[in-house]
Each structure stands twice: as C-alpha cells, then as structure tokens.
Amino acid sequence: MEKSRPKVILSAAMTLDGKIATKTGDSKLSSKQDKIRIHKLRSKVDAILVGSNTVKRDNPFLTVRHTKGKNPLRIILDSKANIDKKSQIIKTCKKIPTIIAVSKKASKKNIDKLKKHPLEIIITGNKLVNIKNLLRILSKKKIKTLLVEGGGTVNWEFIKQDLVDEIIITITPYIIGGKNSITLVDGEGFSIIKKATKLKLKKICKSGNEIVLHYH
C-alpha cells in the first residue's frame, strides 16, 4: 500500500449470483445482524465513499446508526455535481462532515449550488473524478482508512486502478438474476483472467443465513 493514500476497504453485500441491487435498484439485501456489523465497520474508519448513482438510488445517510460510534467523513464521487439538494447527504451535511468530489466537467452553475451548503468541494480530474489524486488529497487531510461502499461502477474504478487493500463481502441467500441488475463490480471489466485482480482469502465468518468473506 502506498503511503500517499489511505488504506482502502471495499465493502458490499451481494446475492449468490453476484448482484448488489435488483434491476429496479432495490438493494436491501443485508440482515439486521449484518447491518450492525457494517455500521461497526463504519465507526472504525476515517471516511466512507460512494458514487452519485448510489446516492440517487438508495438516498443513504452513510452514518453510524445500528451501533455506537463516530460518523466517518462522507465522500461522494459526483463528476458533474448533480447531487440532489433533497438527498439525505445534503440535508445532513451541516451535522456530518461531507466532501463532494467533482471533475472539471461540472458546470459552474452546479458547483455554485453546492457552495450554498456547508460541505467541501474537491475538483480533480477532467471528465471523471481522478480517484488516485483524490486519495492523495485525502491522505493530506489525515484520512488513514477509507471505506468504499459502491456502487458497481465505483467498485470497478477502484479495482481497475489497483487501489483496494481489503475486501469484505457478505453473501446473502438470494438469487435475483437480471442482465440489468447491478453487479458487485460493473464497468468494462478485465479482458483475460491473467489481468484480473487476484485476492487472498483471510477469513470466513458464518452469520445466520449469511457468509462474510474477508479478502486481502
């Protein structure tokens, strides 16, 4: 792991067939017990990151609620700065430190709208947010651990750029199918197995009807 960036932990719950949401965007996969585990993990990291599609689909708080602990800094990858002002992220940014990472493609109008809210805007990258540079900026802000919670496109960007140090996946007892359902890792994908990311299994935990896999 490079010292110039935080440790990156990718976390997700997926179905047996590798989906993290249905074709309609329903992603309520985790059991109550697994939600507690996830929120404990959130309480131990410095920051949590998701993409704009996840905000649009799930409208998450990205806070610690099912256990005691501090809220991590919230980071949203939003290249065009299109985040809805009615989203829970914007509504709660006065209480919870929030960063919106945008690209140079974001319009001045959209950035000016964001500036009306008590949050930080980081501009990096031309058409898309430059993730490597963003991580360097976060490191300078003393962010040592970053939890990435998707979605599929964001997961791919971190995997493709070899920026993930640890992956924690909950396998849930569902099969939902659907070619338009969101998979754990979307994007272009690797062309051959030889180029694919290979992980080392560190731990397997059985929790009720779910299995939690820890890879490094």
N, C-alpha and C positions, 0 to 999 in steps of 0.2 A: 504493500500500500504506500502510495506517495505521501510524503509528509505535507505536501502543498494542498491536500484536500482532506475533508473529513472521512471517517470510516463510513461506508455506505451499506446499510442493511435493507434489502428488498423484502417486503412482507406482503403476503396476499393469502386469501382463501380461495380455493378453486374446486370445481367439481371433479369427479372421476375422469371426465373427458376433457379436462384442461380449460374449462371456461370460468371466467370470473364474473360474468353477468350474462343474462339472457339477451335475446335479440331485441327485447323492449327496454333493456337497461336495468332490469331488476338484479341487484347484486346482494340481496340479503341471504347470504349463504351460511354465515357463522352461527354457531350455537351461543347461548348466553355464556357458557363456560369459556368458549374460545374468545368471545368479546372481552371478557375480564383479562385473559392472557394478553390480548393485543393492547389493551389500554395500560396494562402494567409495563409492556414494552415501550409504549409511547412515553410513559412517565420517566423512563430511564435515558431517553435520547435528548439531544440538544435541539433538534429540528425535525420537522416532518414535511415531506414534499409530495404533491400530487400534480397532475396535469389539469388543464382547463376543462377537458371533457369529463373528468371525474367530478369536478365541481358542478358542472352543468347537469350531469346525470344523477348524482347522489345528493347534491347540496349538503355536503358534510360540514361538521363543526371542526373536525380534526383536533379535538381536545381530549383530555383525560376525564372520563366520567364514571366508568364502571369499577374504579378503584381509587385509592388516594394517591396523590402525587401531583407534580407540577405539569403545567401545559407546556409542550415544546413550542418553539418558534415555528410558525406556519409559513410554508413557501409554496406558491402556486406558479407553475410554468404556464404562462399565458402570452404567447408570442405577439398576438395582435391587441392585447389589453382589452379583451372583450368581456371580462368577467361581469356578471350581472350585479348591479348595485343592491339588488334584493337578496342576494345569496347570503347564507349564514356567515361566510368568511368576511364579507364586507360589513355586515351588520354587527359583528362581534370584534372587529379589528381594533376598536378603542380599548378593549379589555385585554386582548390577546395579541402580542407582537406578531405582525404579519408582513411578509415580503411578497410582492408580485414581481416576478421576473419576466421581462418582456424583451422583444427583439427590436431592432431599428425599424422594422416594418410597421410597428404600432403607430397609429395615427396620433398627431398632436392632440386632436380632439379627445381621443380615448384616454391618453395619458393625463390630460388636464382634468378629466372626470375623476381619475384615480387620485389625483393630487388633492382633491377635496376631502379625502378620507385620511385618518391617522394611520397610515401604513407607509412602508418603504418601497420604492420602485427601483429595481435594478435593470438597467438596459444593457444587454450583452447579446451579440450575435446579429447577423444581418436579417435573414428571413425567419430563422428559428432561434430560440434561446440557445446560446453557446453554453452547454452544460459544464464542460470542463472549466471554462472561465468562471462560471457561476460558483462552482465548488471552490475554486481558488479564492474568490471573494468571501465566501462563507468561512473558509479557514482563517482568513484575516480577521473575521468577526468572532473568532474563538469558538466556532462551531466544530466540535470534535466528532460527533456522531449524528448521522443523517438517516432517517427512516423514510424509505421510498414506498408509497402505497399505491402506485399506479397512476393511471390505468395501463392497458396493454401497450399503447404506443410509447408512453414514457418508459415503461419497463424495458422495451426493446432498445431505446436510445441508450439507456444505462448499460445494458448487456452488450450491445454492439461496440460501445466505446470502452469496454472492459473497466467499468467504474464501480462494479459491485463486489464487495468483500464477503458478504454473508447473505444467504437467502433463507427465509423461514416461510414455509408453505404449509397451510392447513388443507388437508384433503378432506373435503366434505362428502357425505354419502348421497350425492345427487348426480344424475346424468341428464343434461338438458339439450344437448345437440344443437344444431342450427349453424349453418355456414356464416350467418351474420351475428352470431353471439360473440362476445368479446373474449379472447383467449388471454391466458396469463401473459404471453408475450406476442404482440402483434407485429406490425411493421413489415419490412421487406424480408427479413429472415436470412439465415446463412444459406449459401448455395450447396455446400457439402459438409458432411459431418466433421471432417478434419478441421474445418474452420470454426465449428461450433464451440461455445463455452462449455468446458468440462468442469464439473464441480466435485467436491469431496464430501461424502455424507458423514456428518459428525454425530448426529443424534436422531433417534426416532422416539416420539412420545405418543402413546395412545391416550386419548381423552374422550371417554364416552364412545360415541359412534364416529369419531374423527381421529385422524392421524396427523401429527405435526412433524414435519421433516425439517431438520436443520442442516444446511449445506454451507461449506466454506469454499 
